[in-house]
Amino acid sequence: MPVVDEENHVIGVVSEADILFMAGMERGHTFKDVLRHILGEPLPKRTHGNRINDIMSSPAITTRPEADIKEVAGILESKKIKRLPVVDSENRLLGIISRADLVGAMSRR
């Protein structure tokens, strides 16, 4: 989820990984690791903060509306992320593109 300032400029992103880290899971854990913890292994204590800016990833990885679909797919794959904020030339949020959006666009070709 993108985090924006008062003027709708993207200043960061809160991801599933950020939320899991806040809950005590170290970054880089797999879904299997999360399940193991759910099934009985205790989670470590929360490490820091109660505010969004304490857990968000910043700066945000973003794209522009005129970006090529292949370029966006490459960013999602290389960064291992599922969604990408789309921003204008002044870094204001226009929308979000997801892996599912890309699959849908490619299937219509």
C-alpha positions in Angstrom: 0.0 0.0 0.0 1.5 3.4 -1.0 2.0 6.0 1.7 1.5 9.6 0.6 2.0 13.0 2.1 -0.5 15.8 2.2 0.0 16.6 -1.5 -0.4 13.0 -2.6 3.3 12.5 -3.2 4.4 8.9 -2.7 6.8 8.8 0.2 6.9 5.1 0.9 5.2 1.8 0.7 3.9 -0.6 3.4 4.1 -4.2 2.2 3.1 -7.6 3.6 6.8 -8.1 4.5 6.8 -4.8 6.4 3.8 -5.8 8.4 5.2 -9.3 9.2 8.5 -7.6 10.2 6.6 -5.4 12.6 4.9 -8.5 14.0 8.3 -10.0 14.8 9.1 -12.0 11.6 12.6 -11.2 10.2 12.7 -10.0 6.6 13.3 -12.7 4.1 11.1 -15.3 5.7 9.1 -17.5 3.4 5.4 -18.2 3.7 6.3 -21.6 5.1 8.2 -19.9 7.9 5.1 -17.8 8.7 3.0 -20.9 8.9 5.5 -22.6 11.2 5.1 -19.7 13.6 1.3 -19.8 13.3 1.4 -23.5 14.1 3.2 -23.1 17.4 6.6 -21.5 17.3 6.4 -18.2 19.3 7.0 -15.0 17.5 9.8 -12.7 18.8 8.8 -9.5 20.4 7.9 -6.6 18.2 11.0 -4.6 17.4 10.0 -1.0 17.0 7.4 1.6 16.4 3.6 2.0 16.2 3.4 4.4 13.3 3.4 3.8 9.5 6.6 5.7 9.0 8.2 3.3 11.5 7.5 0.3 9.2 7.2 1.6 5.7 9.8 1.0 3.0 11.2 4.2 1.7 11.9 5.4 -0.9 9.1 3.7 -2.8 9.8 1.8 -6.0 7.4 3.4 -8.5 6.6 3.6 -12.2 5.2 6.1 -14.6 1.9 5.7 -16.6 3.9 5.6 -19.9 6.2 2.7 -18.8 6.3 -0.4 -21.0 4.5 -3.4 -19.6 7.6 -5.6 -20.0 9.6 -3.0 -18.0 7.0 -3.0 -15.2 7.0 -6.9 -15.2 10.8 -6.8 -14.9 10.7 -4.5 -11.9 8.1 -6.6 -10.2 10.1 -9.8 -10.8 13.5 -8.4 -9.9 12.4 -6.6 -6.8 10.1 -9.6 -5.7 7.1 -7.3 -5.2 3.4 -7.8 -6.2 2.3 -4.2 -6.8 3.8 -1.0 -8.0 2.6 2.6 -7.4 2.1 4.6 -10.6 3.1 8.2 -10.2 3.1 11.3 -12.4 6.1 13.5 -13.1 5.8 15.2 -9.7 5.7 11.8 -7.9 2.0 12.1 -7.1 0.0 8.8 -6.9 -2.1 8.0 -9.9 -2.8 4.4 -9.2 -1.3 1.0 -8.5 -0.4 -1.7 -11.0 -0.3 -5.4 -9.9 0.9 -8.7 -11.3 -2.8 -9.5 -12.0 -3.2 -6.3 -14.0 -0.2 -7.3 -16.2 -1.5 -10.8 -16.7 -4.9 -9.4 -17.7 -3.3 -6.9 -20.2 -1.2 -9.6 -21.8 -4.1 -12.0 -22.1 -6.0 -9.4 -24.1 -3.3 -9.0 -26.7 
